Amino acid sequence: MQKAILGIGLLFFTLFSVAQDSEKKDVKVGLVLSGGGAKGMAHIGAIKVLEEAGIRVDYIGGTSMGAIVGSLYAAGYTGDQLDSIFRATDFTNLIQDNLPRSAKTFYEKENSEKYAITLPFDNFKVSVPPAYSGGQNVYNELVKFLYPVRNINDFNDLPIPFVCIATDVETGEEVILKDGYLPEAVMASGTLPSLFEPARINGKVLIDGGVVNNYPIEEVRKMGADIIIGVDVQHGLRDRESLLTATEILLQINNYQTVLDMVEKSKKTDIYIKPNMDDYSIIDFNLDDVIIKSGEDAARKNFDALKEVASMQSKRNEGRERIVSTDTLSISHLVIRESENYSRGYVKGKLRFDVDKPTTFSRVHQGISNLAATGNFHTIHYKLQDNEDNDEQEMILDLDENKSKSFIRLGAHYDNLYKTAAILNYTRKSLITRDDVSSFDFIIGDNIRYKLRYYVDKGFYWSYGFNSSFNEFEKDVSFDLVRSNFDFQAAANLNSINLDITDFTNQVYVQTVLREEFSFRMGIEHKFLKVSTTTLGQSADTQASATVSNSSDRTFLEKSNFYSAFGQLTFDSYDDKYFPSKGLYFDGDFHFYVFSSDFNNNFKEFSIAKAKIGTAIPFLNKFSFNVEAEGGFKLGTSNVSTFDFVLGGFGTNLINNFTPFFGYDFLALPGNSFVKAYGRLDYEFTPKNHLMLTANYANVDDDLFRTGEWFTLPNYSGYGIGYGWESFVGPMQMHYSWSPEGKSNSFFFSLGYWF
């Protein structure tokens, strides 16, 4: 009997011991990831080593870049997947919020390719934008990669429970984010002051959590972690030689407290992984190889300790199931939070994807980029989630309007035709009605000019607008060119004439667009053209006919008002206006001139039709080839020659039917019809620096298409070699060009955006 009792006691003791031993092996591991910008990519290397050691991470806490990496790991991505994602991401493009040109309407393309500086201008005060970037591209990527956990609002319900830290910018208090929409929370944790605009969550304005807590060890401990593994990519205080940027100085100020905090926090960390980050900055995203490797090396120094922790866990991590991401989604319902100044039609017109039809993240991102390109909203926070009532997927757009409605824009330019010019622009949105924008350019320099625009953007529906512009310049041109276009006699010994050309144009139009690349516009136009010279007035041998008016020493060759109806069809998917490396281009224009004040008594109804088509093709490494063809002709028997085509020169903003042509000076080759072929080889030998070889060929004369001469070998050719630089004030281009048959050469130089 005693033996039986003793045996039962031993059995209970054994079971109790096994249970105790089992409890000891069920160790909960918390992973803490610090902030550090690009240095945070070292977290990926450390995570890969943790997985290799068999560590099962039970809780994750992170700040800033630590929150980004941590949230992706918590969502289910493996270390190898994180490695692939970060290596394939162009962080420079993300941080700069570089929106593709295809995201901009034609109006927005023109704005972005005209002004060097844009500043908010409210209550007659010029202000500075709150940050370098809105962070829209970063947010888009977070929504895409965290899409598999879109319906999880409590971060404890993620595959690995997660928490991240942000800072309330108004109070300076720490904000612990452990529920809500995960991409929104992670974005808030990483909004580094001056780099990204503050985030807005639940009525709070939040910035980078590193300001108050860059290593959230206590929060992870409270989640239930028995052992803390921490990866710290912060650096200590920098010396004066290292503080070269405003961002580095801000980080230094923030690090005063952080460095002190880490003395205690590192002691509380059971396995403290500290990669050497002294040689890297927060923006060294191009060094992903070495930074990820540094994280691996630092973690591997603790490999034995990691293996021991893994052995204490009842269920080791012997390979996580890889998360399956998708690029396809179907949005059944679109919820647009009310916007005061922009209608639902305007917003849907910018998004340009249909609900209840399969779509892709690239299309969603394109639509969001279209909205962001308007500049009418702060970072556009949107949620993709399933509706609890009907399981349909919905997109919720939270449109926080940009409070700035007025802007001052500045730019400068020099070229061989307009000479020096500076532009001052005032832009006002929502001036008269929702969805409208008004803009006035005043250009001073060697030639005074202006451009007034009013545009109401209705998205999918017909938009409408009004343009008014004034241009003038003077140019020495061949005497033969003027004599062939205007009826007068002058001294035979004249070789050139100085022409003053003035153009005053007003248009009223309606426009519809298909996506952002294609538009059709039609309207009516009034144009006043004045062409005059002082050269003929100074010549005693000049005999003006009835079609030429003399006033003092100035001779007027044209001084008429013209009225026309017009239509324009444009497709533009070039990735850059000045240095296109891919895309297609088409522009067709038809003007029917129905009435004129007829200064020269020679007006009859006539039409001008012209078209240009082109493509840019990238090939090899950093090489691209741009080829274009264009032509135009006059319909009708009117003797008005003011709208004839005149080839020569270089540029992108020549008025009326003046057409650039390498090898000849501006306004050199006239005719009422022409055909032209153009090709340019572009080698971007270093970022933003281009070496260009150009060739163009043309036939230009009167009635080319009637005589069939448009199809013959070209009578004119020109070649050029040039250098281009994408500077902060706009493109700088230098071209040396020559023409074999004309035995002439020209040097063209321009600096800044053309306007």
Secondary structure as GFF3:
##gff-version 3
##sequence-region A 1 755
A	DSSP	alpha_helix	2	25	.	.	.	ID=ss1
A	DSSP	beta_strand	29	33	.	.	.	ID=ss2
A	DSSP	three_ten_helix	37	41	.	.	.	ID=ss3
A	DSSP	alpha_helix	42	53	.	.	.	ID=ss4
A	DSSP	beta_strand	59	63	.	.	.	ID=ss5
A	DSSP	alpha_helix	65	75	.	.	.	ID=ss6
A	DSSP	alpha_helix	79	87	.	.	.	ID=ss7
A	DSSP	alpha_helix	91	95	.	.	.	ID=ss8
A	DSSP	three_ten_helix	101	103	.	.	.	ID=ss9
A	DSSP	alpha_helix	106	112	.	.	.	ID=ss10
A	DSSP	beta_strand	117	122	.	.	.	ID=ss11
A	DSSP	beta_strand	125	126	.	.	.	ID=ss12
A	DSSP	alpha_helix	136	145	.	.	.	ID=ss13
A	DSSP	three_ten_helix	147	149	.	.	.	ID=ss14
A	DSSP	three_ten_helix	155	157	.	.	.	ID=ss15
A	DSSP	beta_strand	162	168	.	.	.	ID=ss16
A	DSSP	beta_strand	174	177	.	.	.	ID=ss17
A	DSSP	alpha_helix	182	189	.	.	.	ID=ss18
A	DSSP	beta_strand	199	201	.	.	.	ID=ss19
A	DSSP	beta_strand	204	208	.	.	.	ID=ss20
A	DSSP	three_ten_helix	209	211	.	.	.	ID=ss21
A	DSSP	alpha_helix	217	222	.	.	.	ID=ss22
A	DSSP	beta_strand	227	231	.	.	.	ID=ss23
A	DSSP	three_ten_helix	240	242	.	.	.	ID=ss24
A	DSSP	alpha_helix	246	267	.	.	.	ID=ss25
A	DSSP	beta_strand	271	273	.	.	.	ID=ss26
A	DSSP	three_ten_helix	285	287	.	.	.	ID=ss27
A	DSSP	alpha_helix	288	300	.	.	.	ID=ss28
A	DSSP	alpha_helix	303	311	.	.	.	ID=ss29
A	DSSP	beta_strand	328	330	.	.	.	ID=ss30
A	DSSP	beta_strand	333	336	.	.	.	ID=ss31
A	DSSP	alpha_helix	344	351	.	.	.	ID=ss32
A	DSSP	beta_strand	358	360	.	.	.	ID=ss33
A	DSSP	alpha_helix	361	373	.	.	.	ID=ss34
A	DSSP	beta_strand	381	386	.	.	.	ID=ss35
A	DSSP	beta_strand	393	398	.	.	.	ID=ss36
A	DSSP	beta_strand	406	415	.	.	.	ID=ss37
A	DSSP	beta_strand	419	429	.	.	.	ID=ss38
A	DSSP	beta_strand	436	445	.	.	.	ID=ss39
A	DSSP	beta_strand	449	456	.	.	.	ID=ss40
A	DSSP	beta_strand	463	478	.	.	.	ID=ss41
A	DSSP	alpha_helix	479	485	.	.	.	ID=ss42
A	DSSP	beta_strand	488	489	.	.	.	ID=ss43
A	DSSP	beta_strand	496	514	.	.	.	ID=ss44
A	DSSP	beta_strand	518	533	.	.	.	ID=ss45
A	DSSP	beta_strand	543	544	.	.	.	ID=ss46
A	DSSP	beta_strand	549	551	.	.	.	ID=ss47
A	DSSP	beta_strand	554	572	.	.	.	ID=ss48
A	DSSP	beta_strand	583	596	.	.	.	ID=ss49
A	DSSP	beta_strand	606	619	.	.	.	ID=ss50
A	DSSP	beta_strand	623	635	.	.	.	ID=ss51
A	DSSP	beta_strand	645	647	.	.	.	ID=ss52
A	DSSP	beta_strand	658	659	.	.	.	ID=ss53
A	DSSP	beta_strand	669	671	.	.	.	ID=ss54
A	DSSP	beta_strand	673	686	.	.	.	ID=ss55
A	DSSP	beta_strand	689	701	.	.	.	ID=ss56
A	DSSP	alpha_helix	704	707	.	.	.	ID=ss57
A	DSSP	three_ten_helix	709	711	.	.	.	ID=ss58
A	DSSP	beta_strand	716	727	.	.	.	ID=ss59
A	DSSP	beta_strand	730	739	.	.	.	ID=ss60
A	DSSP	beta_strand	744	751	.	.	.	ID=ss61
###
